[in-house]
Amino acid sequence: MNKHLTSLLIIATVALCGFNSTTFAQAGAGLVSRFLDQAKSASDGQLGAIASELTGKMQGLGAAIGANDAIKSELDSTLKSLTGGMDSDALTSAFKVASASKLTPEQLGLARQVGNLASAYAVQKNFAALPGAQGDVANIVSSLRGGNVTAAIPAIKNIAGNAHLTDAQKQLISTVADKYAPGWKKAKGAMDSLKKLPGFGN
């Protein structure tokens, strides 16, 4: 009887530990709820849909990684920053998730989706009202939501080169462009130099 009871206790303990190790959804339930409430109450209806996709992938990754506190911390930081309006900081945290070591292919896929969806959310939120940028924003958001990063790059570069960006917008799109189009600043600098040459673009 004692052996049977001991076995039951061991099983219960293992089950409980396993449950606790995969509860980003519960541990971060307050963060998720606040973020979703804020997104769904926004005048832009797209934000609620993207936020739901993002938190779903975060919860899936939280369950897949188990007791990886470093990644869970970055996920929490991403949600806190998005909810607090610190979108550049949020993307920095989201991108760190995919660069974590020892991720399985499944976990890496989820981590990349988290980064893509966080970027799509930030772009939609910050650039949807930018004059003349609606087409580029729609392209970026749909491409990143679908995991087609390459298709988003020209539109990201277009927005990065927009002359009407605020300082906050410049910082945010630079964070996005540095992730998806490394070296874009050098290319832009070269193009700007060419434009200064007599007769170029005339």
N, C-alpha and C positions, 0 to 999 in steps of 0.2 A: 504493500500500500504506500509506504514511504517513497519507494522508487517511482511509483506511478505519480504520486503528488509532485515529486521533484521534477519529473519529466514535463508535467503540465506547466509547472512554474517556469521552466526553461523555455518551453514553447511560447508561453505568454510573454515572457521578457523579450525574446527575439522578435516576436511579432510587433510588440510595442515599440521596440527600438527601430525596427524597419519602418513602422508607420511614422515615427517622429522624424526619421531621416528624409522622408519624402513629402514633408508638409510645408513646402514653400507657399502653397495655396492657402493653408490655414495660418501659418506664421505671418504671412504678408497679407492676410485677408483684409485688414484695415486699409493698408496701402492700396490694394487692388480696388477696393470699394470706393475709396475717395477719388482715385484717378478716373475710374469709370463714370462715377457720378459727374465729375467735372467735365469730362469729354462729352458725355451724352446731353449735358445741359447747355453746351455751346451752340451758337446759332448755326455753325457749320455742321450739317448732319453727317458729313463724311468722318468727322473725328470720332464719333461714338463707335462706328463700325470698325475703324482701324484700331481703336483702343481695345475693343473686344478681341480682335485677332491677336493683338500684341500680348495681352494678359493671358490669353489661352496658350500661346507658345511659351510664355514665361512659366506658367504653371506646369506645362508638359516638361520643360527643361528641369524645373525644380524637382519634379518626381523622378526624372531620369538620372540626375546626378547624385541623388542620395544625400550623404552627409558632407557635401562640399561647401563649407561655410564661405569660402572666398568668393565663389560664383554667386551664391545666394546673397552675399553682401552687395555685389555689383548689381544684381537684379533689384534689390531693395533701393539702392542708390539711384538707379534709373527711374524707378517709379516716383521716388521722392522728388527728384529733380524735375521730372515732367509735370508733376502736380504743382510744384513751386514755381513753374515758369522758367526754370533754368535749363532750357532745352539743349544747349551746347554741352553742358555738364552731363546731361542725361545720355547723350549720344556717346560721349567719352566712356562712360560706364558701360553702356550697352556693347560697344565695340570691344571692350576688354574681355567680355564674356567669351567671345569666339576665339580669343588669343590664349585662353587658359590652356595649361598643359594637361596631357593625359585624358583628353576627351575622346570618347568612342565616336565612330562615324555618325551614329544617330544623334548623339549629344551635340556634336559639332554642327550638324545640319540644323538642329533646333536653335543653337546659339546664333548662327548666321541669320536665321529667320527673325530672331529677336532684334538683331541689329538693323536688319532691313525694315522691319515694321516700325521700329522706333524712329528710324530716319523718315519713313513715309509719313508718320504722324507729325513729326516736327516740320517737315516741308509743307504739308497741307495746312498746318496751323499758322505758320509764319509767312507763307508766300502766296496763299490762295488769292489774297486781295491785292497782290502786287500788279500794278497796271501792265498789261501786255504779257504777263507771265502765266496766264491761266493754262495755256496749252502745254507749256513746259512742266508746270506743276502736276497736271493730270498725267502726263507721260511718266514723270518720276514716281508718282504715287502708285500708279497701276503697275509699273515695271517692278518696283521694289516689293509690292504686295505679292506679285507673281513670282518673285525670285529671279527675275531677268535683269540682273544688275547692268549688263552691258548696254541694254537698250536705254537705260536711264542716264548714261554718262553724258551724251551731247546736251540733254536738257539741263543737267546739273551745271555744266560749263556755261550754258547760256545765262542761267540765273546768277551764277557767280560773277559774270561780266556785266550784269545789269547796273546801270549808272545811278539808279534811284534807291539803292539799298541803304538802310540805316546801318549804324555801326553794329548793332546786335544781329541784324540779318547777315551782314558780311561775315561776322564771326561764325554764325551757324552754318551758312552755306560753305564756308571754308572747311569746317569740320567734316561736313558731308563729302565735299569734293576731295579732301585729303584721303578719305577712306576709299572712295570708289574710283577716283581718277588721280592716282599719285602722279606728281609731276605737272599737274595742270597749271600751277603758278608759273613755272618756267616757260611753258608753252604760251601762256597768256602774255608773259613779258616779251617773248620773242615777237609775237603778233603785234603787240603795242608798238614795238620798235619799228617794225615794218610799216605800220600805218603812218609813221612820222616821215617816211621817205617821200620825196616829191613824186606825185603822180600815183602813189599807191591807193587803190580803192576808188580812184576818180573815174 
